[in-house]
């Protein structure tokens, strides 16, 4: 890992910052005087942070520029490989889908042949019963649902070593008005805008408005 070289100014600002947490811990804010000391210390912290930002800024920019250049070169080097992978993936997926289509067609063909055979057997049985003079029984046989008994072989695409397939089920919205409420998401941006505008006067069913207070440096100076 490349070591980041700090300038003397950056090292000095870093050293100055080390003593500040102890000063903050030692300050007990209990009256106006100590509250003002806390405010003054916050201003001192702000100035140190500005110095840190000013001294570390060029270092970060230089490192970021180098990182960005390295990423760009990596992307250029990988581009032809990514293109080749994409071509191969599309071909493999087409192959898998074609094999699945053929397997489904074969399954339907076997089921249809079994259904026809069951119908023919049922009709033949009814004819034999009718020949024996049992008209009602023959009609009963004919009225029964045809249930083909067949074992459909499971057909899969030949395995390809080193390649697997994963199904990702996705969706698209075709009619938003029909989506049940439990699948809808509140518009947080719109609600936030109303709350910031009306504050405590906000009245939106199902929404509780509350206030968070934070300090702001540099106020009343």
C-alpha angles and dihedrals in degrees: 000000000000113000114233111231112220123208120235089254091053091049091050093050090048091051093048091053093057095074096048099081091057090051090051092049092050093052112090110194106215107132143018093277095053090041088057090048088053090051091049091050090051089053090050089051090050091054092048091049090051090052090048090049091049094048098039094042097081091043091053093045091052092048091045092051091051091047091048092050092049091050091050092052091047090051091050092049093049097043098090091046092050089049091051092048090050092052092049094045092053090050093048092048091050089050092049093048092048091051090048090050092052091047091052092049090051091049091052091047092053092047092049092050090048091050092051091047091050091049091050091048091049092050092047090051091049091050092052091049091047091051087056088059097255100128096162092050091049091052089049091053092050092049093058117102115256110245111183114210108213140138111226111208115233107242120196135174112266111270116258112208112239095014128093132175127226125190116223111194111210136172144212127204112244099169118014092189091067096054111112116245094246089067094052123098123216116247097248093180093055093044091049091052092053092047093049090049101044098025110181090002092067114124113184118148111246093017125108114199119208137169128238118195123208134172122257117208119225097024119150094010 
